[in-house]
Amino acid sequence: MTVGRSYARTDPGRKRRGNEDAYVCRPPLFAIADGMGGAQAGEVASALAAEALTDMEANGSGERRVAALIQEANRRVHERASTDASTSGMGTTITAALVEDDGTVTFGHVGDSRAYLLRSGTLEQLTDDHSLVAELVRRGELSPAEAEVHPQRSVITRALGTDPDIDVDTFTFRAQGGDLFLICSDGLSDMLDHDTIESILLAHRDDLEAASKALVQGANRAGGEDNITAVLFEIADDGRAPAGEPDERTREYAPDFVDEDTLHPEDHVLPPPPAPAAEDTVVIPAEAVAEAAAAAEGDEPEATLARKALALAVIIALCALIVVLVLWGLAR
């Protein structure tokens, strides 16, 4: 049993200029990290976590290996947050899936990014959110419907980078040919309910690129309150070669906005420009600012004198016209 097609798509959403999501789509490894923190710290945290998954050779296999990868990701994020004041307090969720040679899929999970399975036309959520409202639902103190609109639904109870060690949920799932897995950030799952995600995946089951695009568009049209990322991968049927080329990238920064993905067609406005990365920041010297201000002040008196001269000329012309008309009337 092998990995078939795979595809990933990310989008800043309709309300945020930056994108703090990162993903890994490198068969047989797939993951999403949703960063949190001030300024660009969330982007740093999610990028560090994604990089850790792809460049570390963990020993063992299955749950032990996935747990080791995520622990290394946690170590890197925590170390950076502890030594760099600009990233203090940052963290990230992570949900990872490793497709094994024996046909199993091993998951590692921290936070509220989710993993789903579409099998035989039915969508199933595989991960449990590490969030305040999810815990209240599990205790029976909130209903799922109440959790969807709870004001603290974005408060998570577990994230990478906040402590030197992290408790990682791991589990192994027996895959079947034709299974389709979705890993997504809460920018998707908070905007689209379970049934809507299911219907979109069913409608585009044979085209993962179209499915990812439809998911992002749907989340944006529902409000696009947060960054949106979806990673899709399928298990090929026995005897069938994998179709298409996987998107083998680790995403560190958001792509440019795509108008049709980000805005309603009826908006008829251009999307806002993406926030510049740190290396693109332009620093204007204080001397240049002072010179520009002085030049502006120097221009103002000249502009004022020109306006006064024009007004005086108009008044003189009107007076002259009135005198001419009066003399012409008297002469008659």
Secondary structure, 3 states (H helix, E strand, C coil): CCEEEEEEEEECCCCCCCCCEEEEEECCEEEEEEEECCCCHHHHHHHHHHHHHHHCCCCCCHHHHHHHHHHHHHHHHHHHHHHCHHHCCCEECEEEEEECCCCEEEEEEECCCEEEEEECCEEEECCCCCEHHHHHHHCCCCCHHHHHCCCCCCCECCCECCCCCCCCEEEEEECCCCCEEEEECHHHHCCCCHHHHHHHHHHCCCCHHHHHHHHHHHHHHCCCCCCEEEEEEEECCCCCCCCCCCCCEEECCCCCCCHHHHCCHHHCCCCCCCCCCHHHCCCCCHHHHHHHHHHHHHHHHHHHHHHHHHHHHHHHHHHHHHHHHHHHHHHC
